[in-house]
Amino acid sequence: DYRYMATSDLLSELQKESFKPDTDGEKKICKAILKLLNDQSSDVQGLAVKCLPPLVRKVHDAQVDAIITELCKFVLEGKEEQRDICAIALKTVVVEMPSSMGGAAARQLVPRLVSGVLKDKLEVKLESMDILNDVLRRFGSLLKPELSAQCNDALFAQLASTRAATRKRAISCIAALSAALSDKLLSQLVGSIVERMKMPAVDLDLGRTYIQTLSAISRSGGYRLGRQLELVMPLVLQQCEPGSSAPGASDPEMIESCLQAFESFVSRCPAEVGAYEEPIAKASLHYLRFDPNYADDDEMEEDDNDEEEEEMEDDEDDENYSDDDDVSWKVRRAAAKVLSAALVSRPDKLAAMVPRVAPTLISRFREREENVKMDVFATFNVLLEQVGIANRAASEAAAADAMVVDGEGGGAVSPAATALLAELPR
């Protein structure tokens, strides 16, 4: 096929450092590649996409703007077959374009993509958010406040969508945007989420989405969310606190989302989350044992007679229950990760945490789900590492105080190590 061979030759030329087309040549090459993106052959289309990374690094800004404009038009208004390949091409351009063009490209792309986010057609909405996510991650810090606010409003509205794919992409975009938002806009965003969560009409899906959004903002924005934790934490705790009357307290997916949020808060805002350490630890230790559909050997030995009487009923229930329906393992895995994050982020609390965390972790070594068991072992390994670090620090401090030479006579044991040794025989 001549088109394939010609495109392949063009790609080889573009990849050469010595290849530098003049202004007319740039226009012709850009026009030809845009045409090839709509070729009937998928192989030719794929080669045309591969031509874009070296091309956008060689041509002038005006040509890159023209490519962006044309590709964006196809994504928002083109036919389905055009939209798919042009969306891939536009993502490629966004990732590969020089950083010096970021400000102009963001100002040109973001308004168009926001309009795509607001369209009713699902495919256009999803593609627009995928591309917008890439733009925000690379150039979000270059947006003006007005454009950031416009983008934030459009994305926040998508959190209430009935489609999970739309909500998931909106969360990713908001997380990318939050890293570049001003303190004022970030505070408004978090405040809006808190207000919506307080509404009585919020269902489980929407509440879970808001908590996932807060968790994503924390992972992306880091310590900045710490300033709003006093607003956020009580609401998240309310949804999963053991014994809570909130609807989410009995929903495994909601509990998992809350625990993932705790993990993010503890990792990113360790100082600010200090006031909530006790309820977080209590919830995490409780849910590490959360397995409502399974009774271990110790529990069954407590009352053999009752078990015999209910055996027939259990057999009937098992016929209607499948392990595929059991998602409680996700809760236990999320709880283990919260404890791991707490052990790493608060070494000053290690001595107090070991007597509480170690027995529960050791008791979960018999975990029936392999994925969860590996996380339990990983968390216990983190505990051992942190105790080892604390112990070495205590030994070094004792050696320095005693002016021990070459390490002789340094045998101090840290409080955390003492606490762990007291638990291991059990």
Disulfide bonds with the S-S distance in Angstrom:
none
